[in-house]
């Protein structure tokens, strides 16, 4: 995973609320056994017609979306299925951050583990971003701020540990593995199934 | 801080290897990890890349359900699995389980089924456990008073390698359901009504505890239906306090404790319910006695009305307008006018024996309407055998429905069991998202009773017309 420090990009705006992970990556693409290559199927049913041709009106097919790394979405993006294929597809396509007023729990967790920064902002900032598609934004992970020229910086919540992992490009498994002694102690003290079967 | 604790807080604190701090989330021990073919391959690959083994293979159980065929000849008859990539995924799980020493209830195993159906059936789902799976409907197991939630594939790898997860402690949400469900109104209607009330993100960041007279009166299978759809309200987990109903369900099951260990377990489980007076971060109330059979009309589970009701009007709401356009339905029209082309009875929400009985009870001696395709898919091979022993399969076949082998099937259409573009499906599953059951498919979620009644009429129908 590459470290994230500051993301500077124009935005792509998808204002729909409750964009579920079935939209981000439909189930028929989940028979893969690898993470790579899912970007081609990102938002497949919104992006392509029945013959598989790109729909010219869909935002990700428009020239202004090229190279954008920040997706601004309506409230509650990522609801539904726990499929990690959703952040894999977004990252494979080139996104580094998803901005909304609410981001569903499991999708948020999965995003943090794949270098896709979930950025929850206040209603006013969100409304401005929705009204100004293609705006240039700067997302500073160390400061936990989203910055737009001419506006006050917008803070966003991020847990200290996730921020550390993202800033340094390390995953969480190393920390868990380092807790081996505590896990063993827990296993041997537990009253039931946690003991070796 | 109060010493009175909720069910969730008791289970949470008993599994803290390390409590959360300012710098790190809690390290939580996981008692049971369920895994399947779709969300595990990349996790096993990650272990392989780092040279790690599975810490506690005895606490992971694998099965296959999502991309598996439901046609008997493809499961048992040696016919090729239609979707090549699905067949490869199934073979990959077989290889991964063999390599890492994990028990697999494979394609032809008599105990195979949807992962959230077989955990309870085997008695391996138990009160007070922490249970995870790379599937959002893991919330189902909370019906037993377990803390059960869906995780992503990276976390599947964490559990395989360490039997632990890093977790931020969620908040608590009491859903108090007073009164009793009227005849013909089901657990499915209850949870759909709740999601309609609190919305599809109303539970985000919370663990729900379902409480009250109506919940206490539910069977275990009904409680599972309720907890299953917690995630459709945004809550990762839903829990119900264990009681005599729970213990009776588990007693004697193959992997439940036996003998003295059973007595000891029940004694522990009796201490799990929330202490009287324990405080929740949020509470909502629902009156079960006022509920009616419910059906969804839109593209998320919160867009729901009584079967006898009309589609609401929300002028100027672009999301609502988009849903109506996708569904091809007209605001203000009775939902009972909606035509039905496909009926699906099954899934981890409503694929248990009592669900099949309820649908069969409506179908008995009646026919599926002309032009309607009905698919009945048991939640597990055990459910299938039990249903066949009672002759439920004959009732469905005689009505003109198809009877299949178990699996997730048309709930998400990964295995090729799909709804056609533009077709209306009434489905006992859990998600009516755009394209969920097939590209362009239009899903209406309902109970098994409502699905069966709608199959007979060929339009959305109140099942109470057929119940006497």
HADDOCK unambig.tbl for C-alpha pairs under 7 A between the chains (distance, minus, plus):
assign (segid A and resid 16 and name CA) (segid B and resid 319 and name CA) 6.25 0.50 0.50
assign (segid A and resid 17 and name CA) (segid B and resid 319 and name CA) 6.83 0.50 0.50
assign (segid A and resid 22 and name CA) (segid B and resid 436 and name CA) 6.56 0.50 0.50
assign (segid A and resid 27 and name CA) (segid B and resid 412 and name CA) 6.56 0.50 0.50
assign (segid A and resid 27 and name CA) (segid B and resid 414 and name CA) 5.78 0.50 0.50
assign (segid A and resid 28 and name CA) (segid B and resid 414 and name CA) 5.13 0.50 0.50
assign (segid A and resid 30 and name CA) (segid B and resid 38 and name CA) 6.57 0.50 0.50
assign (segid A and resid 31 and name CA) (segid B and resid 38 and name CA) 6.36 0.50 0.50
assign (segid A and resid 31 and name CA) (segid B and resid 85 and name CA) 5.60 0.50 0.50
assign (segid A and resid 31 and name CA) (segid B and resid 86 and name CA) 5.39 0.50 0.50
assign (segid A and resid 31 and name CA) (segid B and resid 89 and name CA) 6.27 0.50 0.50
assign (segid A and resid 32 and name CA) (segid B and resid 85 and name CA) 6.80 0.50 0.50
assign (segid A and resid 33 and name CA) (segid B and resid 41 and name CA) 5.27 0.50 0.50
assign (segid A and resid 33 and name CA) (segid B and resid 42 and name CA) 6.05 0.50 0.50
assign (segid A and resid 33 and name CA) (segid B and resid 89 and name CA) 6.58 0.50 0.50
assign (segid A and resid 34 and name CA) (segid B and resid 42 and name CA) 5.72 0.50 0.50
assign (segid A and resid 35 and name CA) (segid B and resid 42 and name CA) 6.87 0.50 0.50
assign (segid A and resid 76 and name CA) (segid B and resid 201 and name CA) 6.65 0.50 0.50
assign (segid A and resid 79 and name CA) (segid B and resid 234 and name CA) 6.85 0.50 0.50
assign (segid A and resid 80 and name CA) (segid B and resid 231 and name CA) 6.91 0.50 0.50
assign (segid A and resid 80 and name CA) (segid B and resid 232 and name CA) 6.41 0.50 0.50
assign (segid A and resid 81 and name CA) (segid B and resid 135 and name CA) 6.90 0.50 0.50
assign (segid A and resid 81 and name CA) (segid B and resid 136 and name CA) 5.52 0.50 0.50
assign (segid A and resid 82 and name CA) (segid B and resid 134 and name CA) 6.75 0.50 0.50
assign (segid A and resid 82 and name CA) (segid B and resid 135 and name CA) 5.55 0.50 0.50
assign (segid A and resid 82 and name CA) (segid B and resid 136 and name CA) 5.02 0.50 0.50
assign (segid A and resid 82 and name CA) (segid B and resid 150 and name CA) 6.36 0.50 0.50
assign (segid A and resid 82 and name CA) (segid B and resid 151 and name CA) 6.20 0.50 0.50
assign (segid A and resid 82 and name CA) (segid B and resid 152 and name CA) 5.77 0.50 0.50
assign (segid A and resid 83 and name CA) (segid B and resid 39 and name CA) 6.96 0.50 0.50
assign (segid A and resid 83 and name CA) (segid B and resid 152 and name CA) 6.13 0.50 0.50
assign (segid A and resid 84 and name CA) (segid B and resid 152 and name CA) 5.21 0.50 0.50
assign (segid A and resid 84 and name CA) (segid B and resid 153 and name CA) 5.96 0.50 0.50
assign (segid A and resid 104 and name CA) (segid B and resid 204 and name CA) 6.57 0.50 0.50
assign (segid A and resid 104 and name CA) (segid B and resid 234 and name CA) 6.71 0.50 0.50
assign (segid A and resid 105 and name CA) (segid B and resid 204 and name CA) 6.49 0.50 0.50
assign (segid A and resid 105 and name CA) (segid B and resid 205 and name CA) 6.60 0.50 0.50
assign (segid A and resid 106 and name CA) (segid B and resid 151 and name CA) 6.54 0.50 0.50
assign (segid A and resid 110 and name CA) (segid B and resid 152 and name CA) 5.82 0.50 0.50
assign (segid A and resid 160 and name CA) (segid B and resid 23 and name CA) 5.51 0.50 0.50
assign (segid A and resid 160 and name CA) (segid B and resid 24 and name CA) 6.94 0.50 0.50
assign (segid A and resid 161 and name CA) (segid B and resid 23 and name CA) 5.65 0.50 0.50
assign (segid A and resid 161 and name CA) (segid B and resid 24 and name CA) 5.19 0.50 0.50
assign (segid A and resid 173 and name CA) (segid B and resid 158 and name CA) 6.08 0.50 0.50
assign (segid A and resid 176 and name CA) (segid B and resid 162 and name CA) 6.73 0.50 0.50
assign (segid A and resid 177 and name CA) (segid B and resid 162 and name CA) 6.37 0.50 0.50
assign (segid A and resid 182 and name CA) (segid B and resid 17 and name CA) 6.37 0.50 0.50
assign (segid A and resid 183 and name CA) (segid B and resid 17 and name CA) 6.11 0.50 0.50
assign (segid A and resid 186 and name CA) (segid B and resid 17 and name CA) 6.01 0.50 0.50
assign (segid A and resid 193 and name CA) (segid B and resid 31 and name CA) 6.63 0.50 0.50
assign (segid A and resid 194 and name CA) (segid B and resid 31 and name CA) 5.97 0.50 0.50
assign (segid A and resid 197 and name CA) (segid B and resid 58 and name CA) 6.31 0.50 0.50
